[in-house]
Amino acid sequence: MTKFPYLKQDFTASLVVFLVALPLCVGVAVASGVPAELGLVTGIVGGLVTGFLPGSSLQVSGPAAGLTVLVFEAVDQYGLPALGIIVLAAGLLQLVMGALKLGRWFRAISVSVVEGMLAGIGLVLIAGQLYATAGLKAPASGIDKILGLPGAAVDAAGSTAALTSLVLGAATIAVMVLWKKLPKKVQAVPGALAAVILAIAVTALFDLPVATVKVQGLLDSIQPPGLDAFGGVGVGIIGTIIAFTLIASAESLFSAAAVDRLHDGPRTQYDKELMAQGAGNTICGVLGALPMTAVIVRSSANVSAGARTKASRVMHGVWLLLFAALLPGTLALIPLPALAGILVHAGWKLIPFRKLVPLWKEHRGEALILVVTAVSIVAVNMFEGVLIGLALSVVKTAWEASHIKMEIIDKGAGPIQAYLSGNATFLRLPKILDNLESLPQDRPVELDLSGLHHLDHACRTALENWAARHSATGTEPVKVTEPEEAAAEKVTAA
């Protein structure tokens, strides 16, 4: 038995993940409005730091398309030096939450809220990158990006340079879509990487007038936040830090749950995984790099390529480091429209089109939460959109938890029998009182509450008041049978 029995499988998988991660690291950085090298730095930290730590053994971390919109807004509002502070604070918060064993609680977040969040991010990402494919500047807000697309199309149609850029971006998307239909041996090269290489070749061959990635050099791009950066931020940045923390944590832990379904190895330890993400983000913050999350695209590629241990994700970080150290100038060859095309494709995959129709048929409330969350993110912003989705999820749960059934039995003579079962809460109080107040005033009533699992104070008070009013008309007093819990409490007290 060798010390590394799966070294061959992990080595092969690490190369595949590296090839998948490389264009995405660069693309996410450019779309986030930061130097391309910072995307590589986050990918390297995701491999060499988070990759070593316990939690989820096969999922891979790095810069994620899901945080692109949030990072761009933060850099635009607070400046690049503040990004390190935000990521550092988010990482420390994740470490604290993991130490307090709060990681498992992220599994209690409605899946519809998370999918709605990703769909909203996907819509804003697609809209913004469509401008980039044409070499145009995108508006600031999500809703303006979408509403401005027709005008951008008119502007692009009148410019040869914009049309050239747009065609190159569209061709990049087409290559990625069609790549999956090629033989498996060809697909050993990831579609995103193949699309970038082809875009580089076409741009060089025909000398196309398109913008390429600006290269600053790895060491020049790393700018740890100084004391002046800490002094320049205000209280308003706290909301951005919380948004980074919650969204990065939720995306990572939901990704971990998805990856667990792809393999038969050790299951994710959620609190440890949250701490691993926190450690990675803390270091990314110190280096002034992009925030990291676990990325389902890289993670699924890792599993599909046959990875067996965390060695594959660590080695992928080594390959990213070697590339950044030895071939940094290569980045300057990459056309920006190609990276925009990759992110349009990534944004499209964030939107759960196939799940929406079945979800609407089976759980309309969940489908509504998904759509409202996505629309809120586009119309307002990321943080408030997620809060709206969470609030809707809580309201829906409370409404369903207050399910109650009322059965009225009237035999024509004698008392009318009213049976209540389920959970009687203030949310259902209007319906309960409407039914009781519709009963004849001149007939005695027997109100049976023994089938209730829960009777809150508001409902109990309202039922007592109704019983008093009904009895005041000269009929026999309403006979009330207490819920089983209340009856048991009385027996215990006696």
C-alpha positions as CSV (number, residue, x, y, z in Angstrom):
1,M,0.0,0.0,0.0
2,T,1.6,3.2,-1.1
3,K,1.4,6.5,0.7
4,F,-0.5,8.1,-2.2
5,P,-2.6,5.4,-3.8
6,Y,-4.6,7.8,-5.9
7,L,-1.8,10.0,-7.1
8,K,-2.3,9.2,-10.8
9,Q,-6.0,9.9,-10.7
10,D,-5.6,13.1,-8.7
11,F,-2.8,14.3,-10.9
12,T,-4.9,13.9,-14.1
13,A,-7.9,15.6,-12.4
14,S,-5.8,18.5,-11.3
15,L,-4.7,19.3,-14.9
16,V,-8.4,19.2,-16.0
17,V,-9.4,21.5,-13.2
18,F,-6.5,23.9,-13.9
19,L,-7.6,24.1,-17.6
20,V,-11.2,24.8,-16.6
21,A,-10.2,27.3,-13.9
22,L,-7.6,29.4,-15.9
23,P,-10.0,31.2,-18.3
24,L,-12.7,31.6,-15.6
25,C,-10.2,33.1,-13.0
26,V,-9.1,35.7,-15.6
27,G,-12.7,36.3,-16.9
28,V,-14.2,36.8,-13.5
29,A,-11.4,39.3,-12.5
30,V,-11.9,41.3,-15.7
31,A,-15.6,41.4,-15.3
32,S,-15.2,42.4,-11.7
33,G,-13.3,45.5,-12.7
34,V,-9.9,44.4,-11.1
35,P,-6.6,43.3,-12.6
36,A,-6.7,39.9,-14.3
37,E,-3.9,38.6,-12.1
38,L,-6.0,39.0,-9.0
39,G,-8.3,36.2,-10.3
40,L,-5.3,33.9,-10.5
41,V,-4.2,34.9,-7.0
42,T,-7.7,33.8,-5.6
43,G,-7.5,30.6,-7.6
44,I,-4.0,29.9,-6.2
45,V,-5.2,30.5,-2.6
46,G,-8.3,28.4,-3.2
47,G,-6.0,25.5,-4.2
48,L,-3.0,25.9,-1.9
49,V,-4.8,27.1,1.2
50,T,-8.4,26.1,1.2
51,G,-7.5,22.9,-0.8
52,F,-5.4,21.7,2.1
53,L,-8.0,22.2,4.8
54,P,-10.7,19.7,5.9
55,G,-14.4,20.2,5.0
56,S,-15.3,19.0,1.6
57,S,-12.6,16.9,0.0
58,L,-13.4,17.2,-3.7
59,Q,-14.9,20.6,-4.2
60,V,-12.6,23.3,-5.7
61,S,-12.6,26.9,-4.6
62,G,-11.7,30.1,-6.5
63,P,-13.2,33.3,-7.9
64,A,-16.8,32.7,-8.8
65,A,-19.1,34.2,-11.4
66,G,-21.7,34.4,-8.7
67,L,-19.8,37.2,-6.9
68,T,-18.9,39.2,-10.0
69,V,-21.7,41.6,-9.8
70,L,-21.2,42.2,-6.1
71,V,-17.5,42.7,-6.4
72,F,-17.9,45.1,-9.3
73,E,-20.4,47.2,-7.3
74,A,-18.1,47.2,-4.3
75,V,-15.0,48.3,-6.3
76,D,-17.0,50.9,-8.1
77,Q,-18.4,52.4,-4.9
78,Y,-15.4,52.0,-2.5
79,G,-12.4,51.6,-4.8
80,L,-10.0,48.7,-5.3
81,P,-8.0,49.2,-2.0
82,A,-11.2,48.7,0.0
83,L,-11.8,45.3,-1.7
84,G,-9.1,43.7,0.4
85,I,-10.8,45.0,3.6
86,I,-14.2,43.7,2.6
87,V,-12.8,40.2,1.7
88,L,-10.6,40.1,4.8
89,A,-13.6,41.0,7.1
90,A,-15.8,38.5,5.3
91,G,-13.2,35.8,5.7
92,L,-12.9,36.5,9.4
93,L,-16.7,36.4,9.8
94,Q,-16.7,33.0,8.1
95,L,-14.1,31.7,10.5
96,V,-16.1,32.9,13.5
97,M,-19.3,31.3,12.1
98,G,-17.6,28.1,11.4
99,A,-16.1,28.1,15.0
100,L,-19.6,28.7,16.3
101,K,-20.9,25.7,14.2
102,L,-23.2,27.8,12.1
103,G,-22.2,26.2,8.9
104,R,-24.9,23.5,9.1
105,W,-27.6,26.2,9.4
106,F,-27.0,27.4,5.9
107,R,-28.6,24.2,4.8
108,A,-31.8,25.6,6.3
109,I,-31.9,28.4,3.7
110,S,-34.6,27.8,1.1
111,V,-33.1,26.3,-2.1
112,S,-35.4,28.6,-4.0
113,V,-33.8,31.7,-2.4
114,V,-30.3,30.4,-3.4
115,E,-31.4,29.5,-6.9
116,G,-33.2,32.9,-7.2
117,M,-30.0,34.6,-6.1
118,L,-28.0,32.8,-8.7
119,A,-30.6,33.5,-11.4
120,G,-30.6,37.2,-10.5
121,I,-26.8,37.2,-10.6
122,G,-26.9,35.4,-13.9
123,L,-29.3,37.9,-15.5
124,V,-27.2,40.9,-14.4
125,L,-24.0,39.1,-15.4
126,I,-25.3,38.3,-18.9
127,A,-26.7,41.8,-19.5
128,G,-23.4,43.4,-18.4
129,Q,-21.2,41.1,-20.4
130,L,-23.3,41.6,-23.6
131,Y,-22.0,45.2,-23.5
132,A,-18.5,43.9,-23.1
133,T,-18.8,41.5,-26.1
134,A,-19.4,44.6,-28.2
135,G,-16.7,46.6,-26.5
136,L,-19.2,49.0,-25.0
137,K,-19.4,50.4,-21.4
138,A,-22.3,48.9,-19.4
139,P,-24.6,51.0,-17.2
140,A,-24.2,50.7,-13.5
141,S,-27.5,49.2,-12.2
142,G,-28.9,45.8,-13.2
143,I,-32.2,47.2,-14.5
144,D,-30.4,49.8,-16.5
145,K,-28.2,47.1,-18.1
146,I,-31.2,45.2,-19.3
147,L,-33.2,48.2,-20.4
148,G,-30.2,49.7,-22.2
149,L,-29.6,46.6,-24.4
150,P,-31.7,47.7,-27.4
151,G,-29.9,51.0,-27.5
152,A,-26.5,49.2,-27.2
153,A,-27.5,47.0,-30.1
154,V,-28.2,50.0,-32.3
155,D,-24.9,51.6,-31.3
156,A,-23.0,48.3,-32.1
157,A,-24.7,48.0,-35.5
158,G,-23.2,51.4,-36.5
159,S,-19.6,50.5,-35.5
160,T,-17.4,48.1,-37.4
161,A,-15.1,47.7,-34.4
162,A,-18.1,46.9,-32.1
163,L,-19.5,44.4,-34.6
164,T,-16.2,42.7,-34.9
165,S,-15.9,42.4,-31.1
166,L,-19.5,41.2,-30.9
167,V,-19.0,38.5,-33.5
168,L,-15.9,37.2,-31.7
169,G,-17.8,37.1,-28.4
170,A,-20.7,35.3,-30.0
171,A,-18.3,32.8,-31.7
172,T,-16.8,32.1,-28.3
173,I,-20.2,31.2,-26.9
174,A,-20.9,29.1,-29.9
175,V,-17.7,27.1,-29.5
176,M,-18.5,26.4,-25.8
177,V,-22.0,25.3,-26.6
178,L,-21.0,23.1,-29.5
179,W,-17.9,21.7,-27.8
180,K,-20.1,19.3,-25.7
181,K,-21.3,17.6,-28.9
182,L,-17.8,16.7,-30.0
183,P,-16.2,13.3,-29.2
184,K,-15.2,12.7,-25.6
185,K,-11.5,12.6,-26.5
186,V,-11.8,16.2,-27.8
187,Q,-13.7,17.3,-24.7
188,A,-10.7,16.4,-22.6
189,V,-9.7,20.0,-23.4
190,P,-12.3,22.2,-21.6
191,G,-14.6,24.1,-23.9
192,A,-13.8,27.5,-22.3
193,L,-10.1,27.0,-22.8
194,A,-10.6,25.9,-26.4
195,A,-12.8,28.9,-27.1
196,V,-10.1,31.3,-25.7
197,I,-7.3,29.6,-27.7
198,L,-9.4,29.8,-30.9
199,A,-10.2,33.5,-30.2
200,I,-6.5,34.3,-29.6
201,A,-5.6,32.5,-32.9
202,V,-8.3,34.2,-34.9
203,T,-7.5,37.6,-33.5
204,A,-3.8,37.2,-34.3
205,L,-4.4,35.7,-37.7
206,F,-6.8,38.4,-39.0
207,D,-5.3,41.2,-36.8
208,L,-8.8,42.0,-35.4
209,P,-9.2,45.4,-33.8
210,V,-10.4,44.1,-30.4
211,A,-9.3,44.9,-26.9
212,T,-7.2,42.4,-25.0
213,V,-6.5,41.8,-21.3
214,K,-4.2,44.4,-19.7
215,V,-1.3,42.8,-17.8
216,Q,0.3,44.4,-14.8
217,G,2.3,41.5,-13.5
218,L,1.5,39.3,-10.5
219,L,3.5,41.1,-7.9
220,D,2.3,44.6,-9.1
221,S,-1.3,43.5,-8.9
222,I,-1.1,42.3,-5.3
223,Q,-1.9,45.4,-3.2
224,P,-2.5,44.5,0.5
225,P,-4.9,47.0,2.1
226,G,-2.9,49.6,4.1
227,L,-3.9,51.6,7.1
228,D,-5.1,54.4,5.0
229,A,-7.6,52.1,3.3
230,F,-9.0,51.1,6.7
231,G,-9.4,54.8,7.6
232,G,-11.2,55.6,4.3
233,V,-14.1,53.2,4.8
234,G,-17.3,54.1,6.6
235,V,-20.2,52.3,8.3
236,G,-21.9,51.8,4.9
237,I,-19.4,49.1,4.0
238,I,-20.7,46.8,6.8
239,G,-23.7,45.9,4.6
240,T,-21.4,45.0,1.7
241,I,-19.3,42.8,4.1
242,I,-22.4,41.0,5.3
243,A,-23.5,40.4,1.8
244,F,-20.1,39.0,0.8
245,T,-20.1,36.7,3.8
246,L,-23.7,35.4,3.4
247,I,-23.6,34.9,-0.3
248,A,-20.1,33.4,-0.5
249,S,-21.0,31.0,2.4
250,A,-24.3,30.0,1.0
251,E,-22.9,29.4,-2.5
252,S,-20.0,27.3,-1.1
253,L,-22.1,25.1,1.2
254,F,-24.8,24.5,-1.4
255,S,-22.1,23.6,-3.8
256,A,-20.7,21.2,-1.2
257,A,-24.1,19.5,-1.0
258,A,-24.3,19.2,-4.8
259,V,-20.8,17.8,-5.0
260,D,-21.6,15.2,-2.3
261,R,-24.3,13.8,-4.6
262,L,-21.7,13.3,-7.4
263,H,-19.3,11.0,-5.5
264,D,-19.3,8.2,-2.9
265,G,-16.4,9.5,-0.8
266,P,-16.4,11.2,2.5
267,R,-19.3,13.6,3.1
268,T,-18.9,17.4,3.7
269,Q,-18.3,18.6,7.2
270,Y,-20.1,21.9,6.9
271,D,-18.6,23.8,9.8
272,K,-15.1,22.8,8.8
273,E,-15.8,23.7,5.2
274,L,-17.0,27.2,6.3
275,M,-13.8,27.7,8.2
276,A,-11.8,26.6,5.2
277,Q,-13.5,29.1,3.1
278,G,-13.0,31.7,5.8
279,A,-9.3,31.0,5.9
280,G,-9.0,31.3,2.2
281,N,-10.9,34.6,2.1
282,T,-8.9,36.0,4.9
283,I,-5.7,35.4,3.0
284,C,-7.3,36.7,-0.2
285,G,-8.2,39.9,1.7
286,V,-4.7,40.3,3.0
287,L,-3.4,40.1,-0.6
288,G,-6.1,42.5,-1.9
289,A,-7.5,39.7,-4.2
290,L,-11.0,38.7,-5.2
291,P,-13.2,36.8,-2.8
292,M,-13.5,33.0,-3.2
293,T,-16.3,30.5,-3.0
294,A,-16.5,26.9,-3.9
295,V,-17.3,26.7,-7.6
296,I,-19.6,23.9,-8.8
297,V,-18.2,24.0,-12.4
298,R,-14.6,23.3,-11.3
299,S,-15.8,20.9,-8.6
300,S,-17.9,18.8,-10.9
301,A,-15.0,18.8,-13.4
302,N,-12.8,17.5,-10.6
303,V,-15.1,14.7,-9.7
304,S,-15.8,13.8,-13.4
305,A,-12.0,13.7,-14.1
306,G,-11.6,10.9,-11.4
307,A,-10.3,12.9,-8.4
308,R,-10.2,10.8,-5.3
309,T,-8.6,13.1,-2.6
310,K,-8.0,16.8,-1.9
311,A,-4.6,16.4,-3.6
312,S,-6.1,17.2,-7.0
313,R,-7.4,20.6,-5.9
314,V,-4.1,21.4,-4.2
315,M,-2.1,20.5,-7.4
316,H,-4.5,22.7,-9.5
317,G,-3.4,25.6,-7.3
318,V,0.3,24.7,-8.0
319,W,-0.4,24.8,-11.8
320,L,-2.1,28.2,-11.5
321,L,0.9,29.5,-9.5
322,L,3.4,28.2,-12.1
323,F,1.4,29.7,-14.9
324,A,1.2,33.1,-13.2
325,A,4.9,33.0,-12.4
326,L,6.2,31.7,-15.8
327,L,3.7,32.8,-18.4
328,P,2.1,36.0,-17.2
329,G,2.5,37.7,-20.6
330,T,0.2,35.1,-22.2
331,L,-2.8,36.9,-20.6
332,A,-2.2,39.9,-22.8
333,L,-3.1,37.8,-25.8
334,I,-6.6,37.0,-24.6
335,P,-9.3,39.1,-26.3
336,L,-11.8,40.7,-23.9
337,P,-14.8,39.7,-26.0
338,A,-13.8,36.1,-25.6
339,L,-13.8,36.4,-21.8
340,A,-17.1,38.2,-22.0
341,G,-18.5,35.4,-24.0
342,I,-17.3,32.9,-21.4
343,L,-19.1,34.8,-18.7
344,V,-22.3,35.2,-20.7
345,H,-22.2,31.4,-20.9
346,A,-21.5,31.1,-17.2
347,G,-24.3,33.5,-16.4
348,W,-26.8,31.5,-18.5
349,K,-25.9,28.3,-16.6
350,L,-26.7,30.1,-13.3
351,I,-30.4,30.5,-14.4
352,P,-32.4,27.3,-13.6
353,F,-34.6,27.3,-16.7
354,R,-35.3,23.5,-16.6
355,K,-36.3,23.5,-12.9
356,L,-38.7,26.5,-13.1
357,V,-41.6,24.9,-14.9
358,P,-41.7,21.6,-12.8
359,L,-41.3,23.8,-9.7
360,W,-44.2,25.9,-10.7
361,K,-46.4,22.8,-11.3
362,E,-45.5,21.2,-7.9
363,H,-44.6,24.1,-5.6
364,R,-45.9,27.4,-6.8
365,G,-44.9,29.2,-3.7
366,E,-41.2,28.1,-4.1
367,A,-41.3,29.1,-7.8
368,L,-42.6,32.5,-6.8
369,I,-39.8,33.0,-4.2
370,L,-37.2,32.1,-6.9
371,V,-38.6,34.6,-9.4
372,V,-39.1,37.4,-6.9
373,T,-35.6,37.0,-5.5
374,A,-34.1,37.1,-9.0
375,V,-36.2,40.1,-10.1
376,S,-35.4,42.0,-6.8
377,I,-31.7,41.5,-7.4
378,V,-32.0,42.9,-10.9
379,A,-34.2,45.8,-9.9
380,V,-32.7,46.8,-6.6
381,N,-29.3,45.2,-5.7
382,M,-27.8,41.9,-4.5
383,F,-28.0,42.3,-0.8
384,E,-31.6,43.7,-0.6
385,G,-32.7,41.2,-3.2
386,V,-31.5,38.3,-1.1
387,L,-33.1,39.7,2.0
388,I,-36.4,40.0,0.1
389,G,-36.2,36.4,-0.9
390,L,-35.4,35.3,2.7
391,A,-38.3,37.3,4.0
392,L,-40.7,35.8,1.5
393,S,-39.4,32.3,2.4
394,V,-40.1,33.0,6.1
395,V,-43.6,34.3,5.4
396,K,-44.4,31.2,3.2
397,T,-43.1,28.9,5.9
398,A,-45.1,30.6,8.6
399,W,-48.2,30.5,6.4
400,E,-47.9,26.8,5.7
401,A,-47.1,26.1,9.4
402,S,-50.4,27.8,10.3
403,H,-52.5,25.3,8.3
404,I,-55.8,24.7,10.0
405,K,-58.9,22.7,9.1
406,M,-62.4,23.5,10.4
407,E,-65.3,21.0,10.2
408,I,-68.8,22.1,11.1
409,I,-71.4,19.4,11.9
410,D,-75.1,20.5,12.1
411,K,-77.6,17.7,12.6
412,G,-80.5,20.1,12.5
413,A,-81.3,19.7,16.2
414,G,-79.2,20.0,19.3
415,P,-75.8,21.7,19.5
416,I,-73.7,22.6,16.4
417,Q,-70.3,20.9,16.6
418,A,-67.2,22.8,15.4
419,Y,-64.0,20.8,15.1
420,L,-60.6,22.6,14.7
421,S,-57.4,20.7,13.8
422,G,-53.9,21.7,12.8
423,N,-52.2,24.9,13.9
424,A,-54.2,27.9,15.0
425,T,-52.1,31.1,14.6
426,F,-53.0,34.7,14.1
427,L,-52.3,34.3,10.4
428,R,-55.5,32.1,10.1
429,L,-57.5,34.0,12.7
430,P,-59.7,35.9,10.2
431,K,-60.8,32.7,8.5
432,I,-61.5,31.0,11.8
433,L,-63.6,33.9,13.1
434,D,-65.5,34.3,9.8
435,N,-66.6,30.6,10.0
436,L,-67.6,30.8,13.7
437,E,-69.5,34.1,13.3
438,S,-71.5,32.7,10.5
439,L,-73.1,30.1,12.8
440,P,-76.7,30.6,14.0
441,Q,-76.9,32.8,17.1
442,D,-79.9,31.0,18.5
443,R,-78.2,27.5,18.7
444,P,-75.8,26.1,21.2
445,V,-72.3,25.4,20.0
446,E,-69.7,22.8,21.0
447,L,-66.2,24.0,20.0
448,D,-63.7,21.1,20.0
449,L,-60.1,22.2,20.0
450,S,-58.6,18.8,20.9
451,G,-57.2,18.4,17.3
452,L,-55.0,21.4,17.5
453,H,-51.3,20.9,17.6
454,H,-50.7,24.6,18.4
455,L,-52.9,27.4,19.7
456,D,-51.3,30.8,20.0
457,H,-52.3,33.5,22.4
458,A,-54.0,35.7,19.8
459,C,-56.2,32.8,18.7
460,R,-57.0,31.7,22.2
461,T,-58.1,35.3,23.2
462,A,-60.2,35.7,20.1
463,L,-61.9,32.4,20.6
464,E,-62.7,33.2,24.2
465,N,-64.2,36.6,23.2
466,W,-66.3,35.0,20.4
467,A,-67.6,32.3,22.9
468,A,-68.5,35.1,25.3
469,R,-70.4,37.0,22.6
470,H,-72.2,34.0,21.3
471,S,-73.3,33.0,24.8
472,A,-74.5,36.5,25.5
473,T,-77.4,36.2,23.1
474,G,-79.3,34.0,25.5
475,T,-78.2,30.6,24.2
476,E,-76.4,28.0,26.2
477,P,-72.7,28.8,27.0
478,V,-70.3,27.6,24.3
479,K,-68.9,24.3,25.4
480,V,-65.1,24.3,24.6
481,T,-62.9,21.2,24.6
482,E,-59.3,22.3,25.2
483,P,-56.4,21.2,23.0
484,E,-54.7,18.0,24.1
485,E,-51.5,19.9,25.1
486,A,-53.5,22.3,27.3
487,A,-55.4,19.4,28.9
488,A,-52.2,17.6,29.6
489,E,-50.7,20.7,31.2
490,K,-53.8,21.0,33.5
491,V,-53.4,17.3,34.6
492,T,-49.7,17.8,35.3
493,A,-50.4,21.0,37.3
494,A,-53.1,19.2,39.3
